[in-house]
């Protein structure tokens, strides 16, 4: 796993790129999107999305899918919530798109946890600008060091998007989160999984993120060991494949021969992710669990 300093350095350097790609309607989501084949059949019929759509259209389609992902998961989690408007943790908040959406749309009080100080400053600045300072609070800290961010009152809801697969040590992560959550609280997240941890795509993913991606079954076992009961598992592999095509098309337009090596590597990574999910080597699930 990378050190805390390496993570901060990496995401600090990526911040302007992420804002340029994902910021729309005051929210920047740095995770995949979910799409409906009945409403957007063209995204499912085509192979690679045509880059002739243009940057603005591609950004809008990525953004709509990302917002759908958040709303879908929150609606699933809501079926198991025992209190209205629970105190919420956005774990691995990135640039705060999820936190701001949950506050604006559902009136939740959200702690946006990120390890990157510049991301924390961006989140709080945006929350203040949107008059959400009373609802969204940026918390800068390492999930593995809960004394950095542990709340005075336990969380009723914890949400996360595409973060746990990059953290590794899921048994430790879920154990820490369980200790910040009240009994009956809900943990809801969407993430990537590998069909086999010995596959080429697993090795590629782990090298790219310096992580240790797991299978869905390993994740379920880690949740159970931490004191959670699985309430919902929903396969969204097919529904998120269009996102990778949109992202690759965006990269085709914005990446040039003068782009940094890391940006070129990101483009190749997204191409590999689309192929791996399409071929069944990777899966994408929404998971809802409650603390026993």
C-alpha positions, 0 to 999 in steps of 0.5 A: 500500500502507498504511504499517506504522503504518497497518496496525498501527493498523487491526489493533489497532483490529480486535482485539477485534472479531476475538476476539469473532467468531473465538475458540473452543476457545483459537484465533482464526482470521481467515481463511475456512473450507472446507466439505464438501458431503457432510457439511454439504449445508445450507450449500451448498443455502441462499442466504444462511445464516439468521441465526436459527442464532444467534451461538454456532452461527454462530461454531462453523460458521465455526471448524470451517471455518477449522480444516478449512482449516488441516488440509487445507492441512497434509496437502497440504504434508505430502506434500512435506515431507522432514523430520518436524516441520519448523521452521515459519513462520506468515506473517501469523499474525494472532491465532495460531489457525493457529500454535497448531493446528499446534503442538497437533495436529501438534507443530510448532515455529512462529514466528508472524509478525505486524506488529502488536505487540498480536497478538504479545502475544496469541499469546505469552500464549495459547501460554504459557497452553496450555503451548506456549511451547516450540513457538509463538514470536510474532515481531513484524515486517514481512514486507518487513523480514526482518532483523526476524524472520529465523530463525537456521536456515532454515524447512522449512515456511512456511504462510499463509492469506488474507494474500498477497492483502493484501500486494501485491508478491508477487515481493518477498514470495516472494523474501524467503520463499525466502531464509529457507527451506532447499532442499526446504522447502515453502511452502503457502498458501490465498488469493483471486485475481481472474479479471481485474485490471481487474474491478470486484471487483478494484478494490473489493478493492484499495480495501478492503485498500489492496492489489493482488490478483493472478490465480492465474497471476501468483502462479504466475509470481512463485513460479517466479521466486523459485525455487519449483516448484509441487507442487499447485494445488487449487481451493477456490472452491466449498468456501469460499463458505459461509463468507461466508454464515456471516459475513454472517449473523453480521454481521446479528445483531451489527451495528446502526445504531450500529455503526462505519462500518468495521464496516458496510463490513466487512459489505458487503465480505463480502456482495460477496465471497460474490457474487464467488466465487459468480459466478466473478469471484474464485477461492480456491486452495490452493497448495503449492510447494517451494524448488528 
